[in-house]
Amino acid sequence: MSSQPANVIIVFGDQWRAQAFGYAGNKNVATPNIDTFSEECINFTNAVSGCPVCTPYRGSLLKGQYPVTHGAFLNDVCLNSDTPAMAETFTAAGYDTAYIGKWHLDGHGRSRYIPRERRQGFDYWKVLECTHTYNHSSYYAGDETQLSYWNGYDALAQTEDAISYIEAKGDQKPFLLLLSWGPPHAPYNTAPERFQQLYKPENILLRPNVPDNLAEMARQELAGYYAHCSALDYCFGLLTDALKMRKIYDNTTLLFTSDHGDMLYSQGEEKKQRPWDESIRVPFLLKPAGEFTSETVDAPIDAPDVMPTLLGMNGVTIPDSVEGHDFSGYILGSEMPGKGAALLSCPHPFGRWNRSEFGGFEYRGLRTARYTYVKGLSGSWLLYDNQTDPFQQQNLIHEPEYGPLIDRLEATLTAKLQRIGDEFLSGTTYLKRWNHTVDELGTVAYEW
């Protein structure tokens, strides 16, 4: 890794699950640029979104904290400014900072202007709180209070703007840049036509955990989903080419990841929040600046770990408020942090996941390199051996021979919850603690 101040870029799509890449063995989808990048970086194959929802993930990304600590544990609430955020910390270390794309951390309306005091320290700013209208997408630029519009498919226009930002930078100061794409989140049929033409529903091979009665619907949606993935792969190729042409690729720490996955009818489920791999597992391709050895590692890593790891890689002091683990030493060969397990949590379920037949389904759990263990308020719920059962079709939680393993996983989970002061209470308790107001589905009302 570089001994000089390196630029730092984080590129992340919304709802892009770890399984939707050629390098991950998916024969349906074409992602040639990211596949190539995966061979040039450190590939964390067990990376997770521990609280797999947009706002909780983004709060953890920028604060290095878990959702019950930063309080943004459900969508459309405002992330507090009480502790140092990623951009503020890099700014104090001499960096310029920029954010382009989807924000989803303000909670004052999805098309409302976000003032500087709620931007968590980012300077260069071309952002909208949230939209899924990818071909007529608006944003606010800097301190302009009138909406502007991206030209065409917003992810492409945002990538071009990121490239312009990079090309305009001098060599005096390093920069931190976050490029946050809205796709491949639904709607799935809105990618540019040339990418939609790549995929026919009848040719899509399904994961074996998709029920037969949902197969046709799954193929329809996956065709559009993969079209978005290929469009974003093209955008990523433009970005890496620009870094190389600017001759700063080698001195840039570049992370490609996602905020959470998408069930897409695996386990008969949709969207996110669920504790299964299609929801929680995300791509995590990390290219350090300077010299390093590309490799594939099985260490579980989570959103709160991103901030301390990037700070550690660049010699920036990690704020005391950060709860995530610093993996920078592990990358250089030291012991794996986090006891080899990532914490999974759903402090307050909402929307279609907050269904009466499930009793709401708050949960806590662990994802290790081999096992998934999840418990609800009423007791243990899921145990999968992801090595022998990669599609999570056999729940082992009630098998007597797994009792000792469950005890060990439970002890690790308890220690992790105690470390961050997570009492694993009801979702209603956390709503009251943070003064969040929700509707009958447990969802925060929002305005577009």
Helices and strands as residue ranges (DSSP letters): E 7-14, H 32-38, E 42-44, H 54-63, H 67-70, H 86-92, E 96-102, G 116-118, E 124-128, E 138-141, E 148-149, H 154-168, E 175-184, H 193-196, G 201-203, G 212-214, H 215-245, E 252-258, G 266-268, H 277-280, E 284-287, E 295-297, G 303-305, H 306-313, H 328-331, G 338-340, E 341-346, G 351-353, G 356-358, E 363-368, E 371-376, E 379-385, G 400-402, H 403-420, H 427-434
